[in-house]
Amino acid sequence: MLRRFIYVFIPFSLFLIPSCGTKKGAVSPQPAAVSEPAWHTCLIQNAQATVTLNEQQLSANVTMQTVRDSMIVISVMPMLGMEMMRIEATPIEITAIDKLHGQYAKSTYADINRQLTPNLNWNELQQLCTAELPTGEQRARYAYIFGEQIIELVIAYPARKLDVPVRMQQMRLDKYTRIDVSKWL
């Protein structure tokens, strides 16, 4: 059961990791203008996420709350609108809380990237959790390799709300059991 939790934890905690790539095109000789960010907070409610691991498929409604360059909170609600899993990400680490089983796991991006292809970084995770996709589309599909497992992630984004109040209080973890994921990473 613990191993299954890890395989479900990894795709949802790495939620929407875009693959790395290079962009072709001419480089502008003009320096980029420094301007204020277009938003400070972002809220996306009722996004549809589907993770396929081998033949198993898990679908859930997801709410993503982001404070620019600070924190992301992802609430995974597979049934009846109840939060079953919560992912809290900062530029330094990711914490996944399995509310159903009373467990949580923490990991740094460097630890996760030892097993994950393509690698994960904060900026790409923030882009995906705010629907700032380079393609501009409202649906995203990604494939990753974690160890020897192939994981496919599909996200359908509804409208996003910018600069609205978001609840970013980190959960108290003292009532949950910590899982040591280092043996899988």
Secondary structure, 3 states (H helix, E strand, C coil): CHHHHHHHHHHHHCCCCCCCCCCCCCCCCCCCCCCCCCCCEEEEEEEEEEEEECCEEEEEEEEEEEECCCEEEEEEECECCECCEEEEECCCEEEEEECCCCEEEEEEHHHHHCCEECCCCHHHHHHHHCCCCCCCCCEEEEEEEECCEEEEEEEECCCEEECCCCCCCCCCCCCCEECCCCCCC
